[in-house]
């Protein structure tokens, strides 16, 4: 991104008096023309194992992946023995960077933000490689040290989890970085040589490798001054591969890696599963590249030792890392504090809904049905309202399935897997009064029966509310819900009375049945 865009955006006061009208969710960031300067950003990551181009697009706070391509180059293979970059890897990397530069030129996003990590910074010929890359491709690589790499990776985690706390562990081919998070800020950071490419030739066999890893992690633990019982965020391709194998072992139904959670016991079982498996067969079942799979048995040893010493309360996979951290670097504080889930849903509404802006009004309509909802539940309800109409172009016979599929598999940050299923189920009920058996039924067991009922109520309330619009900023009806008396009252303005025909009445009755309530409708001059 041109430097003037960044400086202008940092200086801009993005919070206005108009924001207050949007309640706890804030005004959409993409309404601000300077925020839109972040809407498409290209990042090139030259790692020890792979070279990847990511082009972010969409709502700046929660970007979609407009383009994402990775080439496994193994630049760091043999580095610990020769002190130089892998010659074949250099050729592959330069070829990949040349292609990525051409793509970026075609997309109009030059110059790329390009970063190189452990292999290039440690190799004797790293500077020579950088010069060759710039000479042959026009791309200037920014080589970061280990602590800066740790900071950027931790910022990537913050892109998905604002206000996070815990320990971020980013593993690459030639290094592993740690960073503390507290109150949404990056704290103490360390780097280490615990990259699987570096550890392949450690003498002493499996025992020698285990002792070597344990010794380094013990030293990291002493330096890190980290409290036990905090969340461990895993960043990096090897960790994601282990998580995918854990899903395969458990028969986990939702193969979305971001926000996937594991325990120390589960990882121990998965380590044994990996070490006893036919790796080629396992690789095929899990869709992991052969180059990545070769590193997994080493990576899982590192992870086991890391968990044994740091003793996290739980382990969470983050698909966001250094590339997303570089995007986060360009955001002003006001933007960083925004909820990534809500911003992504707002962007989807603005792009695909028939009446953009109605989601906010619909939220005000349905929220009285959930008087005990906490802030986390309210944000998922808000997300559902924003997404309630984005699947309207799908064929009516499949609309509810498309809505569920979009919600559960979309690139949404700040959303637990169970919340994905709740969101998807509520949108299914939004599009159909009688939910039939679908290919997603096996996912519903991921949430409780109570949550399934709440999703039904939310979906049917949105289905009713969608019948009553007059304009995007005014819903001429209100719901009053008395749980103890099981009484549901719908008050319509006189302007809305013509809207309440047979279909709307049927939808109101269905909502009352879902609540096990008696229903009442009244007309009022003023709501």
Secondary structure as GFF3:
##gff-version 3
##sequence-region A 1 527
A	DSSP	alpha_helix	3	11	.	.	.	ID=ss1
A	DSSP	three_ten_helix	17	25	.	.	.	ID=ss2
A	DSSP	three_ten_helix	29	31	.	.	.	ID=ss3
A	DSSP	three_ten_helix	35	38	.	.	.	ID=ss4
A	DSSP	beta_strand	40	46	.	.	.	ID=ss5
A	DSSP	beta_strand	50	57	.	.	.	ID=ss6
A	DSSP	three_ten_helix	60	62	.	.	.	ID=ss7
A	DSSP	beta_strand	64	72	.	.	.	ID=ss8
A	DSSP	alpha_helix	79	82	.	.	.	ID=ss9
A	DSSP	alpha_helix	87	107	.	.	.	ID=ss10
A	DSSP	beta_strand	113	116	.	.	.	ID=ss11
A	DSSP	alpha_helix	118	122	.	.	.	ID=ss12
A	DSSP	alpha_helix	126	137	.	.	.	ID=ss13
A	DSSP	beta_strand	142	143	.	.	.	ID=ss14
A	DSSP	alpha_helix	146	160	.	.	.	ID=ss15
A	DSSP	beta_strand	166	171	.	.	.	ID=ss16
A	DSSP	beta_strand	176	182	.	.	.	ID=ss17
A	DSSP	beta_strand	185	192	.	.	.	ID=ss18
A	DSSP	alpha_helix	196	199	.	.	.	ID=ss19
A	DSSP	alpha_helix	205	224	.	.	.	ID=ss20
A	DSSP	beta_strand	231	235	.	.	.	ID=ss21
A	DSSP	alpha_helix	237	250	.	.	.	ID=ss22
A	DSSP	beta_strand	261	262	.	.	.	ID=ss23
A	DSSP	alpha_helix	264	276	.	.	.	ID=ss24
A	DSSP	alpha_helix	279	286	.	.	.	ID=ss25
A	DSSP	alpha_helix	290	310	.	.	.	ID=ss26
A	DSSP	beta_strand	314	318	.	.	.	ID=ss27
A	DSSP	alpha_helix	322	329	.	.	.	ID=ss28
A	DSSP	alpha_helix	333	336	.	.	.	ID=ss29
A	DSSP	alpha_helix	340	352	.	.	.	ID=ss30
A	DSSP	alpha_helix	358	366	.	.	.	ID=ss31
A	DSSP	three_ten_helix	367	369	.	.	.	ID=ss32
A	DSSP	alpha_helix	375	387	.	.	.	ID=ss33
A	DSSP	alpha_helix	399	409	.	.	.	ID=ss34
A	DSSP	alpha_helix	417	431	.	.	.	ID=ss35
A	DSSP	three_ten_helix	441	446	.	.	.	ID=ss36
A	DSSP	alpha_helix	449	465	.	.	.	ID=ss37
A	DSSP	beta_strand	469	471	.	.	.	ID=ss38
A	DSSP	beta_strand	474	475	.	.	.	ID=ss39
A	DSSP	beta_strand	477	482	.	.	.	ID=ss40
A	DSSP	beta_strand	487	493	.	.	.	ID=ss41
A	DSSP	three_ten_helix	497	499	.	.	.	ID=ss42
A	DSSP	alpha_helix	502	514	.	.	.	ID=ss43
A	DSSP	beta_strand	518	524	.	.	.	ID=ss44
###
